Amino acid sequence: MTEPEAHATGSTIIRLMQGVVYRESDEDSWIALERHSGAVRDHFAAIGVEVVVDDVEGYAYLRSLPDVDGEEPLPRLVRRRRLTYNVSLLLVLLRKRLVEFETSGAEGKLVLTTEQIIEMLRLFLADSTNEARVVDTASATIKKAAELGFLRQLRGQADTWEVRRILKAYIDAETLSDFAGKLREYAGAGASDE
């Protein structure tokens, strides 16, 4: 491998360790990943990590390989994140909205306003007569989802968010179905309490 190729491979490895690599926003790393995929995958495989590339959606990320029975597991490089109920709820609602967006045949990116996201959450947040508290809770939840990389604020538009497609890798159809069932149970329990 030449020095420029080694540099490109090393740079791509570092970018993947920093987080999700998107084709549209990090074209150089994406091209290097395509060209040097074998070297990048070999590097991470040696430390128990898999490189997941979704060419259709245009993102790549790291995932820990499952432990092998009978072998001592390696320490985790990719940390698991425990999410609060509100953040988990928002991610599932955004995933559901992404499915609806895609099945409607719409092209491009799913973009929502802060007010639309707050309205989605309002149905599930604890009833409160304090509207400011509901908005503050929802805003904090939106901020956390953005920090985790599932939402991206659009440039020059303070209250407009792109729902990142990486969400599909974290919340699959089965999780979405399980959560919808739990919400129906919750709604049924609430109705029977009345």
C-alpha positions as CSV (number, residue, x, y, z in Angstrom):
1,M,0.0,0.0,0.0
2,T,1.4,3.4,-1.0
3,E,1.8,6.2,1.6
4,P,-1.2,8.2,0.2
5,E,-3.4,5.0,0.3
6,A,-2.2,4.2,3.9
7,H,-3.1,7.8,4.9
8,A,-6.5,7.5,3.3
9,T,-7.1,4.2,5.0
10,G,-6.0,5.5,8.4
11,S,-8.1,8.6,8.0
12,T,-11.2,6.5,7.2
13,I,-10.6,4.2,10.2
14,I,-10.4,7.3,12.5
15,R,-13.5,8.8,11.0
16,L,-15.4,5.6,11.6
17,M,-14.2,5.5,15.2
18,Q,-15.6,9.1,15.6
19,G,-19.1,8.1,14.4
20,V,-21.2,7.5,11.4
21,V,-19.7,8.3,8.0
22,Y,-22.2,9.7,5.5
23,R,-21.6,9.6,1.8
24,E,-23.1,13.1,1.2
25,S,-21.2,14.9,4.0
26,D,-17.9,13.1,4.1
27,E,-17.3,12.2,0.5
28,D,-13.5,11.7,0.9
29,S,-13.9,9.2,3.7
30,W,-16.7,7.4,1.8
31,I,-14.5,7.1,-1.4
32,A,-11.6,5.8,0.7
33,L,-13.8,3.3,2.4
34,E,-15.0,2.0,-1.0
35,R,-11.4,1.8,-2.3
36,H,-9.8,0.3,0.8
37,S,-12.7,-1.6,2.2
38,G,-10.7,-4.8,2.8
39,A,-8.0,-3.1,4.8
40,V,-10.5,-1.1,6.9
41,R,-12.6,-4.2,7.6
42,D,-9.5,-6.3,8.5
43,H,-8.4,-3.6,10.9
44,F,-11.7,-3.6,12.8
45,A,-12.2,-7.4,12.6
46,A,-9.0,-7.9,14.5
47,I,-10.5,-6.0,17.4
48,G,-14.0,-7.5,17.3
49,V,-15.7,-4.8,15.4
50,E,-17.7,-5.0,12.1
51,V,-17.9,-2.2,9.6
52,V,-21.5,-1.9,8.4
53,V,-22.0,-0.1,5.1
54,D,-25.4,0.7,3.7
55,D,-24.7,1.8,0.1
56,V,-28.4,2.5,-0.6
57,E,-28.9,4.9,2.3
58,G,-25.3,6.2,2.1
59,Y,-23.9,5.6,5.6
60,A,-21.3,3.5,7.3
61,Y,-20.8,2.8,11.0
62,L,-19.2,0.4,13.5
63,R,-20.9,-2.5,15.4
64,S,-19.4,-4.9,17.9
65,L,-19.2,-8.4,16.6
66,P,-21.3,-10.9,18.7
67,D,-19.4,-12.9,21.3
68,V,-18.4,-16.4,20.2
69,D,-19.4,-19.2,22.6
70,G,-16.3,-20.7,24.4
71,E,-14.1,-17.7,23.7
72,E,-13.3,-14.9,26.1
73,P,-15.1,-11.8,24.8
74,L,-13.1,-8.8,23.8
75,P,-13.7,-5.5,25.7
76,R,-16.3,-3.4,23.9
77,L,-15.0,-0.6,21.7
78,V,-18.4,0.6,20.6
79,R,-20.3,1.7,23.7
80,R,-23.9,0.9,24.3
81,R,-26.0,3.8,25.2
82,R,-28.9,3.6,27.7
83,L,-31.6,5.9,26.5
84,T,-34.3,7.6,28.5
85,Y,-37.9,6.7,27.9
86,N,-38.5,10.1,26.2
87,V,-35.5,9.7,23.8
88,S,-36.5,6.1,23.0
89,L,-40.1,7.2,22.4
90,L,-38.9,10.0,20.1
91,L,-36.7,7.7,18.1
92,V,-39.5,5.1,17.6
93,L,-41.9,7.9,16.5
94,L,-39.3,9.3,14.1
95,R,-38.7,5.8,12.7
96,K,-42.4,5.3,12.2
97,R,-42.6,8.7,10.5
98,L,-39.7,7.7,8.3
99,V,-41.5,4.5,7.2
100,E,-44.6,6.5,6.4
101,F,-42.5,9.0,4.4
102,E,-40.8,6.3,2.4
103,T,-44.0,4.3,1.7
104,S,-45.8,7.5,0.5
105,G,-43.3,7.5,-2.4
106,A,-41.8,10.9,-1.3
107,E,-38.3,11.6,-2.6
108,G,-35.4,13.2,-0.7
109,K,-35.1,13.6,3.1
110,L,-37.7,13.6,5.8
111,V,-37.7,17.1,7.3
112,L,-39.7,18.1,10.3
113,T,-40.1,21.3,12.3
114,T,-39.6,21.5,16.0
115,E,-43.3,22.1,16.4
116,Q,-44.2,18.9,14.4
117,I,-41.8,16.9,16.6
118,I,-43.2,18.4,19.8
119,E,-46.7,17.5,18.6
120,M,-45.7,13.9,18.0
121,L,-44.3,13.7,21.6
122,R,-47.1,15.6,23.2
123,L,-49.5,12.6,22.9
124,F,-47.2,10.5,25.0
125,L,-45.7,12.9,27.5
126,A,-47.3,12.9,30.9
127,D,-50.4,15.2,31.1
128,S,-49.3,18.6,32.3
129,T,-51.1,21.8,32.7
130,N,-47.8,23.5,32.4
131,E,-47.3,23.9,28.6
132,A,-43.8,25.4,29.1
133,R,-42.7,22.2,30.9
134,V,-44.0,20.0,28.0
135,V,-42.2,22.1,25.5
136,D,-39.0,22.1,27.5
137,T,-39.1,18.3,28.0
138,A,-39.7,17.8,24.3
139,S,-37.0,20.3,23.3
140,A,-34.5,18.5,25.6
141,T,-35.4,15.2,24.0
142,I,-35.0,16.7,20.5
143,K,-31.5,18.0,21.5
144,K,-30.5,14.6,22.8
145,A,-31.6,12.9,19.6
146,A,-29.5,15.4,17.6
147,E,-26.5,14.7,19.9
148,L,-26.9,11.0,19.2
149,G,-26.9,11.8,15.4
150,F,-30.5,10.8,14.6
151,L,-31.6,14.4,13.9
152,R,-29.6,17.1,12.1
153,Q,-30.6,20.8,12.2
154,L,-30.7,22.3,8.8
155,R,-28.4,25.2,8.2
156,G,-30.0,28.6,8.7
157,Q,-33.2,27.1,9.9
158,A,-33.2,27.0,13.6
159,D,-36.5,25.0,14.0
160,T,-36.1,22.5,11.1
161,W,-34.6,19.0,11.4
162,E,-33.6,16.3,9.0
163,V,-34.4,12.8,10.2
164,R,-31.1,10.9,9.5
165,R,-31.6,7.5,7.9
166,I,-29.1,5.9,10.3
167,L,-32.1,5.6,12.5
168,K,-33.2,2.6,10.3
169,A,-30.1,0.7,11.4
170,Y,-30.9,1.2,15.1
171,I,-34.6,0.7,15.1
172,D,-35.6,-2.1,12.8
173,A,-39.1,-3.2,11.8
174,E,-39.4,-5.7,14.6
175,T,-38.5,-3.2,17.3
176,L,-41.0,-0.8,15.7
177,S,-43.7,-3.4,15.8
178,D,-42.9,-4.4,19.4
179,F,-43.0,-0.8,20.6
180,A,-46.3,-0.2,18.7
181,G,-47.8,-3.2,20.6
182,K,-46.6,-1.8,23.9
183,L,-48.2,1.6,23.1
184,R,-51.5,-0.1,22.3
185,E,-51.3,-2.0,25.7
186,Y,-50.5,1.3,27.4
187,A,-53.4,3.1,25.7
188,G,-55.8,0.1,26.6
189,A,-54.7,0.2,30.2
190,G,-55.3,4.0,30.3
191,A,-58.8,3.5,28.9
192,S,-59.7,0.8,31.3
193,D,-58.6,3.0,34.3
194,E,-61.2,5.6,33.3
